[in-house]
Every structure is written in C-alpha cells, then in structure tokens.
Amino acid sequence: MDILTGVILVIHMIGWAIVLGGALTTMREPRIAKGVTHGAVTALVAGILLVGLAEMGDGDVNNVKIAVKLVVALVITAMAIYGSKNQDKVTTGYLGGLAGLTVLNIAVAVLWR
C-alpha cells in the first residue's frame, strides 16, 4: 500500500507542477494551455485517491485541512476549465490568481500540521 500511495503522491505533485508551470509560462501571452487543465484534473483526482487511501489505513486524516485543500483544488480546476473554454477572458491577473491558488494549496499541504 505504501508503494501505491507513493506513486499517487508523485502523480499528484506532477499535476500541481504542471498547473503552476503552465500558468507562469503563459503570463506574457495570457492563455490557458491544455496541460494546465489536465494537470488540475489529475492533481484533483490523485488528491481524492490519496485521502481515500489514508482513510483506509491507520493514519489519522485532518478533515478540516482536506476540506480546505479540496475547495482550493476545485476552484483551481474550475478556473482552468473555464479559462480553456473562454481564452479571451484570460488575463495576466487570471493566471496570477491561478498560480497563487496553486501555491496556496501547496503551502497548506506542507505547512498545516
């Protein structure tokens, strides 16, 4: 089970890296790259799987932390999907918000103990 959790965790982190990198690299010409949407959905699904695996194991899950991370992840995913469908509405600020929320989600994961 530890190997499966580790593999899903790596996929989860790669998903967030794609979102953050995609948002930052397209700031000069604001648009949502397809990879950003795929990365957000991948990270969201992998995160849900990680929580499910943690609940099945012996570990104690901080439900408030998970709820905060889930809400932020849903907002990021919605922004990525909306932005990919409405490229004309994507601005530098929109991408900055997307990147900022991604950093917030990472910070909550690392700093909230």
C-alpha positions as CSV (number, residue, x, y, z in Angstrom):
1,M,0.0,0.0,0.0
2,D,2.9,2.3,0.7
3,I,4.2,2.0,-2.9
4,L,0.7,2.8,-4.3
5,T,0.4,5.8,-2.1
6,G,3.9,7.0,-3.1
7,V,3.1,6.6,-6.8
8,I,-0.2,8.5,-6.5
9,L,1.6,11.2,-4.5
10,V,4.1,11.7,-7.2
11,I,1.3,11.9,-9.8
12,H,-0.4,14.5,-7.5
13,M,2.7,16.6,-7.3
14,I,3.4,16.4,-11.0
15,G,-0.2,17.6,-11.6
16,W,0.3,20.7,-9.5
17,A,3.7,21.3,-11.1
18,I,2.1,21.3,-14.5
19,V,-0.6,23.8,-13.3
20,L,1.9,26.2,-11.7
21,G,4.4,25.9,-14.6
22,G,1.7,26.3,-17.2
23,A,0.3,29.4,-15.5
24,L,3.6,31.1,-15.1
25,T,5.0,30.4,-18.6
26,T,1.9,31.8,-20.4
27,M,1.8,35.1,-18.5
28,R,3.3,37.1,-21.3
29,E,0.6,36.0,-23.7
30,P,-2.3,35.1,-21.4
31,R,-4.0,31.9,-22.2
32,I,-4.7,28.6,-20.5
33,A,-2.5,25.8,-22.0
34,K,-4.2,22.4,-22.4
35,G,-1.7,21.0,-19.9
36,V,-3.0,23.2,-17.2
37,T,-6.5,21.8,-17.3
38,H,-5.1,18.2,-17.5
39,G,-2.7,18.9,-14.6
40,A,-5.5,20.3,-12.4
41,V,-7.9,17.4,-13.0
42,T,-5.0,14.9,-12.5
43,A,-4.0,16.6,-9.2
44,L,-7.6,16.8,-8.0
45,V,-8.3,13.1,-8.7
46,A,-5.0,12.0,-7.3
47,G,-5.6,14.0,-4.1
48,I,-9.0,12.4,-3.7
49,L,-7.4,9.0,-4.1
50,L,-4.7,9.9,-1.5
51,V,-7.4,10.8,1.0
52,G,-9.2,7.6,0.3
53,L,-6.1,5.5,0.8
54,A,-5.3,7.4,4.0
55,E,-8.8,6.8,5.4
56,M,-8.4,3.1,4.7
57,G,-5.1,2.9,6.5
58,D,-4.1,3.5,10.1
59,G,-3.4,7.2,9.5
60,D,-5.4,10.0,11.1
61,V,-6.8,12.4,8.5
62,N,-7.2,16.1,9.3
63,N,-10.6,16.6,7.7
64,V,-10.6,20.4,8.0
65,K,-7.2,20.6,6.2
66,I,-8.6,18.2,3.5
67,A,-11.7,20.3,3.1
68,V,-9.7,23.5,2.6
69,K,-7.4,21.8,0.1
70,L,-10.4,20.3,-1.8
71,V,-12.2,23.7,-2.1
72,V,-9.0,25.3,-3.3
73,A,-8.4,22.5,-5.8
74,L,-11.9,22.7,-7.1
75,V,-11.6,26.4,-7.6
76,I,-8.3,25.9,-9.5
77,T,-9.8,23.2,-11.6
78,A,-12.9,25.3,-12.4
79,M,-10.7,28.3,-13.3
80,A,-8.6,26.1,-15.6
81,I,-11.6,24.6,-17.3
82,Y,-13.4,28.0,-17.7
83,G,-10.2,29.6,-18.9
84,S,-9.6,27.0,-21.5
85,K,-13.1,27.4,-22.9
86,N,-13.0,31.2,-22.8
87,Q,-9.4,32.1,-23.7
88,D,-10.4,35.7,-24.5
89,K,-11.3,36.2,-20.8
90,V,-7.9,35.0,-19.5
91,T,-5.7,37.9,-18.4
92,T,-2.3,38.1,-16.6
93,G,-4.2,38.6,-13.4
94,Y,-6.3,35.5,-14.0
95,L,-3.1,33.4,-14.5
96,G,-1.6,35.1,-11.4
97,G,-4.7,34.1,-9.4
98,L,-4.4,30.5,-10.7
99,A,-0.7,30.4,-9.8
100,G,-1.3,32.0,-6.4
101,L,-4.1,29.5,-5.5
102,T,-1.8,26.6,-6.6
103,V,1.0,27.9,-4.3
104,L,-1.6,28.3,-1.5
105,N,-2.7,24.7,-2.0
106,I,0.9,23.5,-1.8
107,A,1.6,25.7,1.2
108,V,-1.5,24.3,3.0
109,A,-0.2,20.7,2.3
110,V,3.3,21.4,3.6
111,L,2.8,23.9,6.4
112,W,-0.5,22.8,8.0
113,R,0.4,20.1,10.5
